[in-house]
Amino acid sequence: MARVLVTGGSGFVGRALIEVLLGQGHRVWCVSRSRPIVDSPSESLGWIQSDLGNGRAYADAIARVDCIFHLASLLTARRRSEYISVNVEGTRALFDTCHRAGQHIRRFVYMSSIAAMGPTDNGSLLTESTSCRPRTQYGASKLAAEHIVRENASEFPAVILRPSFIYGPRDSRGAVFLRDLFGTRPSASRLTIRDMSFCHVSDVVRACLCALECENPDGRVYLVAEPKSYGWHDVDEILERSLSELSVSCEPSEAELARHLLDRVRAMSESAEEIEGEHWGCDTRRAARELEFEACRFLDEAASEVIESYLRNGLLNAPDNVGVGTEV
């Protein structure tokens, strides 16, 4: 049984990771700015409501654990300073607290993002050796945080994960992404992205657990994704097939919405044009070779389950609104 600290445990990936850790019998402490968000209380889970800048709030927990999953991150902000404050300085404060606690941390797993790299423009897949040229302030802040992780890796053995676009049940960002696609005007994603890789949240959690056993905890980076990329033609086919199934299998109100969304997908497919855009596809061979991680859930078979969860929770009830896009 491991003693684990998770930052950002109230987030989409954090919740999924905590559920698995508790199910495996580990003792977990969570540091989050949000109040506890758990499906059922557990004596094995300690919740510390604090931001990472307040190291005193979680110093006692740091002194007890031997593994840290650093998932806390600000995804959207109005100013660059906000990204720096949370994603960069928050990471620095976490390591400062580790140093003061004097505790030996067996493994530090940092959840970064392919946004830290930016896309390729020539159609090649992203690899861990691809030069990093982040296109967003979010991506730049994640890359800066990675540098801090590597600076501390000699004392706190670290693994950096860069997942692709994460999706799964209960993810509001994925629902916004779909609402964006279902809008009456071409979405920002369709106008800028040529192809991309996806990763189901359950696979992201598995990658986190694989990172605990990594034989090279020197701040090495691993891309986490399905071993293929999807163009918009692929995505449209998957959406059409999933919505067709849901239009006859869901409850009446949900089925009606599924039929409406199906009409939108078919209209999008008919008007789609090839673009010379950004390529966000990932080469995952290093993770397979060194982490022994390979994705188990694939978009074409998981989409129906995920979309059904969005429908059931009312997350797709405004299909004609154009959303805010997605930030990978």
C-alpha positions in Angstrom: 0.0 0.0 0.0 1.4 3.4 -1.1 0.9 6.7 0.7 0.0 9.2 -2.1 -0.5 12.9 -2.4 -2.7 14.1 -5.3 -2.9 17.8 -6.3 -6.0 18.9 -8.2 -8.0 15.9 -7.0 -11.3 17.7 -7.7 -10.6 17.8 -11.4 -11.7 15.4 -14.1 -8.5 13.3 -14.1 -7.9 13.8 -10.4 -11.2 12.3 -9.4 -10.7 9.3 -11.6 -7.2 8.7 -10.3 -8.3 9.0 -6.7 -11.1 6.5 -7.2 -8.6 4.0 -8.6 -6.0 4.6 -5.8 -8.6 4.1 -3.1 -9.9 1.0 -4.8 -6.4 -0.4 -4.7 -6.2 0.2 -1.0 -3.8 3.1 -1.1 -3.8 6.0 1.5 -4.5 9.2 -0.3 -4.2 12.9 0.6 -5.6 15.5 -1.8 -4.7 19.1 -2.1 -7.3 21.1 -4.0 -8.7 24.7 -4.0 -12.1 23.1 -4.2 -14.1 21.5 -1.4 -14.1 17.7 -1.4 -15.8 16.2 -4.4 -16.0 12.5 -3.9 -18.8 10.0 -4.6 -18.5 8.5 -1.1 -16.4 9.4 2.0 -13.5 7.3 2.8 -11.2 7.0 5.8 -8.4 6.4 3.4 -8.8 9.9 1.9 -7.7 13.1 3.5 -8.8 16.3 1.8 -6.8 19.6 2.2 -8.6 22.6 0.8 -5.8 25.0 -0.2 -3.9 26.4 -3.1 -0.3 25.1 -3.6 1.2 28.5 -2.7 0.2 27.8 1.0 2.7 25.1 1.7 2.0 25.1 5.4 -1.5 23.8 4.8 -0.3 20.5 3.3 3.3 20.2 4.7 2.2 17.5 7.2 0.7 15.5 4.4 3.9 15.8 2.3 5.9 14.5 5.3 3.7 11.3 5.3 3.7 10.3 1.6 6.1 8.6 -0.7 4.5 9.4 -4.0 3.1 12.6 -5.5 0.8 13.0 -8.5 0.8 16.7 -9.5 -2.3 17.2 -11.5 -3.4 20.7 -10.3 -3.5 23.1 -13.2 -5.3 26.2 -14.5 -6.7 25.5 -17.9 -8.2 28.8 -18.8 -7.4 32.3 -17.7 -7.7 35.9 -18.9 -4.2 36.9 -18.2 -0.8 35.3 -18.5 0.0 36.1 -14.9 -2.8 33.7 -13.8 -1.3 30.8 -15.6 2.1 31.6 -14.2 0.8 32.0 -10.7 -1.0 28.6 -10.6 0.8 26.3 -13.1 4.4 27.6 -12.7 4.7 29.1 -9.2 2.3 26.5 -7.8 4.7 23.8 -9.0 7.6 25.6 -7.5 5.8 26.0 -4.2 5.0 22.3 -4.1 8.7 21.4 -4.5 9.7 24.0 -1.9 7.3 22.3 0.5 8.8 18.9 -0.3 12.3 20.3 0.4 11.2 21.7 3.8 9.5 18.5 4.8 12.7 16.5 4.3 10.7 13.5 3.2 12.1 11.0 0.7 9.6 11.0 -2.2 10.0 7.8 -4.2 8.2 9.1 -7.3 6.9 12.5 -8.5 4.5 12.3 -11.5 3.7 15.5 -13.2 0.7 15.8 -15.5 1.7 18.1 -18.3 0.0 18.4 -21.7 0.9 18.2 -25.4 0.0 21.9 -25.3 3.5 22.3 -23.9 4.8 21.2 -27.3 2.5 22.8 -29.8 1.5 21.0 -33.0 3.5 20.1 -36.1 2.8 21.8 -39.3 4.1 19.2 -41.7 1.9 16.3 -40.9 4.4 14.4 -38.8 3.5 12.9 -35.4 4.6 14.5 -32.2 7.3 12.7 -30.4 9.1 13.4 -27.1 12.0 14.8 -29.1 9.9 17.3 -31.1 10.9 20.9 -30.4 8.5 22.6 -28.1 6.8 25.7 -29.5 3.6 26.1 -27.5 0.9 28.1 -29.2 -0.9 29.2 -26.0 -0.1 30.8 -22.7 -1.5 27.7 -21.1 1.0 25.5 -23.0 3.9 27.9 -22.2 3.1 27.7 -18.5 3.0 23.9 -18.6 6.4 23.8 -20.3 7.8 26.2 -17.7 6.5 23.9 -15.0 8.2 20.9 -16.7 11.5 22.7 -16.4 11.0 23.0 -12.6 10.2 19.3 -12.4 13.4 18.4 -14.2 15.4 20.8 -12.0 14.3 18.8 -9.0 14.4 15.3 -10.5 17.8 14.5 -9.0 16.3 14.7 -5.5 12.7 13.8 -6.3 12.6 11.1 -9.0 10.2 12.4 -11.6 8.2 11.4 -14.6 6.4 13.9 -16.9 3.3 12.8 -18.8 2.0 14.7 -21.7 -1.5 13.4 -22.5 -3.3 14.3 -25.7 -6.9 15.4 -25.7 -8.5 13.7 -22.7 -12.1 12.7 -22.8 -14.5 10.5 -20.8 -17.7 10.4 -18.8 -18.2 13.4 -16.4 -15.9 15.6 -18.4 -17.5 19.0 -19.0 -14.6 20.2 -21.2 -15.3 17.3 -23.6 -19.0 18.3 -23.7 -18.0 21.9 -24.5 -15.8 20.6 -27.3 -18.7 18.6 -28.7 -21.1 21.6 -28.4 -18.5 23.6 -30.3 -18.5 21.0 -33.1 -22.3 20.9 -33.2 -22.6 24.7 -33.6 -24.2 26.4 -36.6 -20.9 27.9 -37.7 -17.6 26.0 -38.2 -15.9 25.6 -34.9 -12.5 27.1 -34.1 -11.1 23.5 -33.8 -12.3 22.6 -37.3 -10.7 25.7 -38.7 -7.3 25.2 -37.1 -6.8 21.5 -36.4 -6.2 18.9 -39.2 -5.8 15.8 -37.0 -5.3 14.9 -33.3 -4.9 12.1 -30.9 -7.3 11.3 -28.0 -6.9 9.5 -24.7 -9.7 8.1 -22.5 -9.5 9.2 -18.9 -9.1 5.6 -17.7 -6.0 5.3 -19.9 -4.6 8.5 -18.4 -5.0 7.0 -15.0 -3.3 3.8 -16.1 -0.4 5.9 -17.4 -0.1 7.6 -14.0 0.2 4.2 -12.3 2.7 2.9 -14.8 4.8 6.0 -14.1 5.2 4.8 -10.5 7.2 1.9 -11.8 9.2 3.7 -14.5 12.9 2.7 -14.5 14.0 6.1 -15.7 12.6 8.7 -13.2 14.9 11.4 -14.4 12.3 13.9 -15.5 11.8 12.0 -18.7 8.8 12.9 -20.9 6.2 10.5 -22.2 3.3 11.1 -24.6 0.1 9.5 -23.5 -2.5 8.8 -26.2 -4.1 6.3 -28.5 -1.6 4.9 -31.0 -3.3 6.7 -33.9 -4.6 10.1 -34.8 -8.0 11.1 -36.1 -8.9 13.5 -38.9 -12.3 15.2 -39.0 -13.6 12.6 -41.4 -12.8 9.9 -38.8 -14.4 12.0 -36.0 -17.6 12.6 -38.0 -18.0 8.9 -38.8 -17.6 8.0 -35.1 -20.0 10.7 -34.0 -22.6 9.7 -36.7 -22.4 6.0 -35.7 -22.6 6.7 -32.0 -25.5 9.2 -32.3 -27.4 6.8 -34.6 -27.2 4.1 -31.9 -28.2 6.5 -29.1 -31.1 7.9 -31.1 -32.9 4.5 -30.6 -31.4 3.3 -27.3 -31.7 6.4 -25.0 -34.7 7.7 -23.1 -37.1 9.6 -25.3 -35.9 13.1 -24.5 -32.3 12.1 -24.9 -33.0 10.2 -28.0 -34.6 13.3 -29.5 -31.6 15.4 -28.8 -29.3 12.7 -30.2 -31.3 12.7 -33.5 -31.0 16.5 -33.7 -27.2 16.2 -33.1 -27.0 13.5 -35.7 -28.5 15.9 -38.3 -25.9 18.5 -37.4 -23.1 15.9 -37.8 -24.4 14.9 -41.2 -24.6 18.6 -42.3 -21.1 19.2 -41.1 -19.8 16.1 -43.0 -21.4 17.3 -46.2 -19.9 20.8 -46.0 -16.5 19.7 -44.6 -13.4 21.0 -46.5 -9.8 19.8 -46.3 -7.6 22.3 -44.4 -3.9 22.7 -44.0 -4.0 23.0 -40.3 -2.3 21.9 -37.1 -1.3 18.3 -36.5 -1.7 17.0 -33.0 -1.2 13.3 -33.6 1.1 11.5 -31.1 3.7 8.8 -31.5 3.3 6.7 -28.3 6.1 4.2 -28.8 8.3 5.5 -26.0 5.5 5.1 -23.5 4.9 1.6 -24.8 8.5 0.7 -24.6 9.6 2.3 -21.3 6.4 2.7 -19.3 4.8 -0.5 -20.6 1.8 1.6 -21.3 -0.6 1.2 -24.2 -4.1 2.6 -24.5 -6.9 0.2 -23.9 -9.9 2.4 -24.7 -10.3 3.7 -28.2 -12.5 6.6 -29.4 -14.4 4.5 -31.9 -15.7 2.1 -29.2 -15.9 4.6 -26.3 -17.6 7.5 -27.9 -21.2 6.1 -27.5 -20.7 5.6 -23.7 -19.2 9.1 -23.3 -21.8 10.9 -25.4 -24.6 9.1 -23.6 -23.2 10.3 -20.3 -23.2 13.9 -21.7 -26.8 13.5 -22.8 -27.9 12.0 -19.5 -26.4 14.8 -17.5 -27.8 17.6 -19.8 -24.3 18.7 -21.0 -25.4 18.8 -24.7 -28.7 20.7 -24.3 -27.5 23.7 -26.2 -26.3 22.2 -29.5 -26.8 25.4 -31.5 -24.5 27.5 -29.4 -20.9 27.8 -30.5 -18.6 26.9 -27.7 -15.2 28.2 -26.6 -13.2 25.4 -28.4 -10.7 23.3 -26.7 -7.2 23.8 -25.5 -5.0 20.8 -25.8 
